[in-house]
Amino acid sequence: MLGRKDKPQEITVSVKTVVTIVLIVAATLFAFQIIEAMIHPITLIFVSFFFALALNPIVTKLSRSLKLKSRTAATAIAYVGVISFLILFFSLVLPPLFSQTSDFIDKLPDTISNVEENEGTIGSFISENEIDEQVEEFVSGWTSDFSRVSNSAVSVANRVVSNLISIVTVLILTFMMLSEGPRWIKTFWRHYPKQRRKDHERVAHRMYEVVINYVNGQVIVAGIGATFAMISLLIITKIFGVTSLNIVALGGLVFLFSLVPTIGTILGSLIVITFSAIASLPMAAVVLVYFIVYQQIENASVQPIIQSRGNDLTPMLVFIAAIIGVGFGGILGAFVAIPVVGCLKILLEEWIKSREKEKPTA
C-alpha cells in the first residue's frame, strides 16, 4: 500500500464537448458582429422616434386646426413647412460661408507672408524666435497640402452620400411614425391589462411631456445663444471696422449647433472664431473671449434653469446628465441625455409611490 505509486489521472474531453465549446465561441462572435452591424440602424430608429415625439404636438395641432381627417395629410403639411424652413436656412447660411472659406484659402499664403514681414507683435515674435524658415516652408507647402485634399474627394463624397442616406432614412421613418404612431399606441393600450392601464398611461404621458419640454427648452436656449452671438458680433465688427462677416449666417450656425446641449455652443463658437480670424486676428481674440464667458454663463445658469423647469430636474442633475451623455454617446448622447434622465426620474418616483402604497398601514 505504502510503496504503491498513484497512477496519473487522465482527463478525457469528448468530441461532443469540444464541438459544443467551438459552437458557443462561434455563436458569441457571430452575435457580436450582428450587434455591431445593428448599432447604426438602431440609432436611426431611435433618432426617428425622438424626432417623432418632438414633432407630434405640431402635427396634432395642425390636424385639429385644419380639421383634417387624415393624420398623414397633417404630417405632410408639417414636413413641408419644416423642410422649407431648412432649405431657406441653409440657402442663407451656407453660400456666404463657402465664399469666405474659399477667399481664406486663397489669401492665406499672402496673409502669412505679410504677417512675417510686419513689424507688429506677431512679426516680432517670428523674428525673435527664428522661425522664419518654418513659416516659409508652411507657406510654400500650402498649395501642395491643399491639393492633397482634392485627392480624397471620392472618400468625402462617399461619406456625404452615406450621411444623406441616413438623413433621408430618418425623415421617412419619422414621417411613418407620425402617421401610424397614434394608431399603434391605441392598439397597444387596448390590449394592455386593464388593472394597470390607467396608471401606466399616466406615467407614459408624463414621460412624453418630458421629451416635449426638453425640445422646447433647448430651442429657447439655442435662440438665446444665437441672439446674443449676433448682437455681440454686430458690436465687435463695428468696433474693428470689419464688414466682411455675415452676422446672420454665423448666428444661424450658432443656433443650429446650440441645439446640442453643453458642447453645441463650443462647436458653433469655433466656427465663428475661425471666420472672425479670416477677417481680423485681434477681432477673433475678442470673439473668443466672448464665447468663453458666454459658455460659462450658459452651462451654469441659462441651460440648467430652463431645462430644470421643463423637466422637473435640478440644474445640477441637468448639467451632470449632459456630461454623462457626452461620455457615453457623443453628440447624440448629449442630445438625449437630459430627457432620458427626466424619464428615469419619473419611473423612480412612480416606483417609490407604489412601494409606499404596498406598505401596511399601522
N, C-alpha and C positions, 0 to 999 in steps of 0.2 A: 504493500500500500504506500509506504513512505518512499520507496525508491522508484515508484512509477511516475513517469512524466506525463503531464496532461497533454493531450493532443491539441494542436492549434485549431481554433474554431474557424470554420469556413462560412462565409456569408454568401449565400446564393441569391442572386437577383434574377427573377424570372423575366422572360421576354415580355410578358404582359405588363410588368411594372415599368420597364424601360419604355415601352411604347406609350404607356399612359403619361409618363413624365414628359416625353417628347411632344405628345399631343397637347398637354397643358401649356408648355412653353410656347409652342406654335400658336395656340389659341390666344394666349396672352399678348404676344407680339401682334397678331392679327387684330385683336381688339384695340390695341393702342394705335395702330395705323388707321383703323376706322374712326376712332375718336379724333385723331389729328386731322383726318380728311373732313370730318363733320364740323370742326370748330368754325370755319368760315360760314357755311350755310346756317348754322345755329345762330351765329352772330347777326347775320342778315335778318333772320326771322325775329330775333329779339329786338333789334333796332326798329323793324317794321311794326312790331307790336307796341313799342313805346311811342312811335310817331302816331299810330292809330289812336292810342289813348289820348294823346295831346290834341289831335285834330277832331276827335269825336264831338266835343261841345260845339265847334263851328258847324260841323255837318248837321248836327241835331237842330241847332238854331236856324240854319238855312231851311231845313226841311219843314220846320214849324212856321217860319215867317212866310215862306213862299207857298205853303200848303201843298207841298209835293207829296204825292202818294208813293213815289219810288224813292227809296233812300239812295239808290245808285245815282239818280239824277242830282240829288243834293251833293253827293260826294264828287261827282264830275264838276259841278259848278265850283265847289271849294278847291278842287285840284287846279282848275283853270285859273282861278284867282291867285293861288299860291305860286304856280309855275310862271304866270305872267309877272308877278312881283319879282321872282328870282331872275327872270330874263332881263327885266328893266334894271334891277340892282346891278347885276354883273355887267350889263352893257354900259353902265355909268362908271363902274369901278375899274374894270379890267383894262380897257383901252388906254387911259392915261397912265396906268401903272406900267403897262408893257412899253409904252413910249418912253417914259422916264428911265426904265431899266435899260432899254436899247441905247439911249443917249449916254447913260452912265458907263456902259461897257465900252462905247466908242471913245469917250473922253477920258477914261481912267488913266491910260498911259501918259497922256499930256498933263493931266492933273497932278500925277505923282511927280513928273519931271519938274513941273512948276513949283511944287512944294519943296522939292530938293534944292532948287536954286533960290528959293525965297530965304530971306534973312530973318524970318519970323521965328517963332518958338519951335515949330516942327523942323524947319530947315536947319536951325542951330543944333537941335538935338541930333539930326542926321550927321552933321559935320563933326560935332564933338565926339560922337561915339564911333566915327569912322565906318559907317555902314553904307557909304555911297555906292560901293560896288554891288552890295546885296540889293539895293534899291534898283540899280541899273539892270541887274540880272532879272529882277522881277518884271520891270517894265518891258525889257526885250523879250522875255518869255511869255508875256501876257497873251499875245496873239496866238502863239502855238498852243498854249494851255487852253485857250478858249476854243480853238479848233478841235481839240480833243473831245469837247463836249458834244460837238455835232456828230462825232463818230458813234456816240451812244444813243443816237436819235431813235434807232429801232427799239432799243430796250425801254426808253422813255415812252415811246408810242405804245408798246405792249402794256406798260403799266397804266397809261391813260385809258386804253381800251378796257382793261380789266376793271379799273375803277368806275368807268362809265357803265359797264355791265352790272356792277354791284349796285350802283345808284338806281339804274332802271329796275333792277330786281326789287329793291326796297320800295320804290314808288308803286310797282304793280302789287306787291304783297300788301302794302299799306292800304291801297285802294280796295283790294278784296276784303281785307279785314274790316274796313269801314263799312263796306256794303253788306257783308254777310255776318259781321260780328254780332249785332243785336239778335239776329235770329238764332245763332248758335248759343248765345247766352241764355235766351229764353228757353231753349230746348234743354240746356244743362240744368237750369233751376227747376224746370218742370219734372225732371227725373231725379231730382235731389231728395233725400229723405225729408219728409215734412216736419218732423220733430226738431230738426236743426236748421231748416231752410231760412227762417226769418232772421235768426242771429247771424248766420254766415253771410246772408245777403247784406246785412248792415255792415259787417266787417269789410266785405269786398267793396262796398260803396265808399267807405272811409278811405280805403287804400287807393281807390280810383281818384278821390278828391286830392290825395297827397300828390299824385303824379301831375294833375292839372294845376294845382297851386304851385308846384315846383316849376313847371314850364312857364307859367305866367310870371313868377318871381324872377326867373333867370332872364326872361325877355326884358323886364324892368331894369335889372342890374346891367344888362348889356346896353340898353338905351341910355342909362345914366352915364356909363363909361364912355360911350361914343359921343354923347353931347358935350361932356367936359373935355374930351380929347379935341373935338373940333373947335371949341371956344379957346382952349389953350393954344392950339396950333395957329388959330387966327391972330391971337395976340403976339405970339412968338415970331411969326412970319412978318408981321408989321414992324416989330422991333428991329429985326435983322434985314428988313427990306427985301425979303425973298418972295417972289411971285410965281415961281415955277411949280410949287406944290399944289396938288389938287386936294384941298382940305376935305371936301365932301367924300371923295373916293377913299381917302385914308380913314375918315370917320366911319364909313361903311365897313371897311375891313376890321376896324376895332370892334364894331357891333357884332360882326359875324363871328370873330374869334372869341369874343367875350361870352357867347352863348355857352361855351365850355367853362365850367367853374374853375377857379384857382389858377390854372395855367393858361387859360384862354387869353386873358389880358396880357400875359407875358409874351405869348406868340404874336399877338397883334401889335404890341409895342415894339417888338424887334423889327417888324416890317416898317412901321412908321419911322423908327430911328434910322433904319437903313436909307430910306428915301430922303429923310432930312439930311443925312450925311452927304448924299449926292449933291444937294443944293448948297449946304454950308456945314462945315465941321463944327464950328462954335455953336450954331443953332442946334445941331444934333446932340451936343453935350447938354444943352438946356432941356431939350425934349427928353433925354434920358433921365435927367433929374426929376422932371415932372412925373414920368411914368413910375419911377421908383417910389416917389411919395404917394402917388395915387394908388399903386398896387397895395401898399401897406394899409392905406385907409379902406380900400375895398375889401381886402381879406379880413381886416379886423373889425369892420363895422357894417359897411353897406350890404355886402352879400349875406353875412350871418344873420343880420337883423331881419332883412327881407325874407330870406328863406326860413328862418325860425318862426316867423309869424304865419307863413303859408303852410308849413308842415308841422307845426306844434313841436319844434325841436329847439333846444337851446343853441345860441350862437356857437358855443364850444363844440357841441355834437356835430353841427353843420361843418365846421372847419375840420374836425377830425375825420368825418366821413369823406370829405373831398380829398384829403391827403391819402387816406387808405385806398380810395378809389383809383387815384393816380398810380399807386404802387401795384395794385392788382391788375388793372386793365388799361392803363394809359389814359388817352383822351376819352375813350368810350367809358372806361371805369369811372373817371371823374364826372362824366355827364350823368350817369345813372346812380352814382353812389348815394346822393342825398335822398332821392325818392325811395331807394331800397331801404335805407336806414329808417326813414319815416314809416314805411310799411312794416318793418320788423318791430318798431316801437308799438305800433297798433296791435300786432299779433301778441306781443308781450303783455300789453295792457289787458287784452281780452283773456289771455291765459290766467293772469292774476285774478281777474274778476271771476272767472269760472272756478278757480281754486277756492276763492273766498265763499262762493255760493255753496260749494260742497262741504265746507266746514260745518260740523253740527253746532247748533245753537245751544248756548249754556242754559 
